[in-house]
Amino acid sequence: GQNIDQPTEMTATEGAIVQINCTYQTSGFNGLFWYQQHAGEAPTFLSYNVLDGLEEKGRFSSFLSRSKGYSYLLLKELQMKDSASYLCAVRDGEGAGTALIFGKGTTLSVSS
Amino acid sequence: EAQVTQNPRYLITVTGKKLTVTCSQNMNHEYMSWYRQDPGLGLRQIYYSMNVEVTDKGDVPEGYKVSRKEKRNFPLILESPSPNQTSLYFCASRPMGNYGYTFGSGTRLTVV
């Protein structure tokens, strides 16, 4: 079956670094996405990995290991506004109609 | 501005009263999708459409209908809403190919 696992909650302090892990077991793989979602708002795109390795984008980086079915999102120099839910999503096939399968999300709380 | 527009943002209705949630995108995207988001369950796909007049069921289609008569619009129809359809609904669109979604702002539906 399709399964995407993330920790439910994490806490960190301002200025720190936090790593949010995601493991997946899907029937196929054609890319992994990370989204940020503030409470009651729409998810917004953060990053995309389809090949193994690290993608860096400012304070946010995302890593993928396809052989291990594993990804992480790294947030540096944490700010209060980074308090949000972070969603890991996998596209499990190459067909035009394949959907994104979402994990349940990790709620990150950043304190001062 | 490129966006996905959903209406209404908030809706309280009674069991059995038909309703429609509208979704429109101005990015000429072929692929559109409806998700519902519930605490502890994450985002689950209801229906999707790969182009005009092409729609298909997602993971939780029961109790919902959709139509895609024009490329930009993808309304979600609840013929006879029930309390278990109380949820936060998101419409999303993307181009064909391996791209992430752009999400609408969400519709919080309460069925009493």
Interface residues (C-beta under 8 A of the other chain):
Chain A: N30 G31 F33 Y35 G40 E41 A42 P43 T44 F45 Y48 V50 L87 A89 R91 A96 G97 A99 L100 F102 G103 K104 G105
Chain B: Y31 S33 Y35 G40 L41 G42 L43 R44 Q45 Y48 M50 D56 G58 L88 F90 M96 N98 G100 Y101 T102 F103 G104 S105 G106 R108
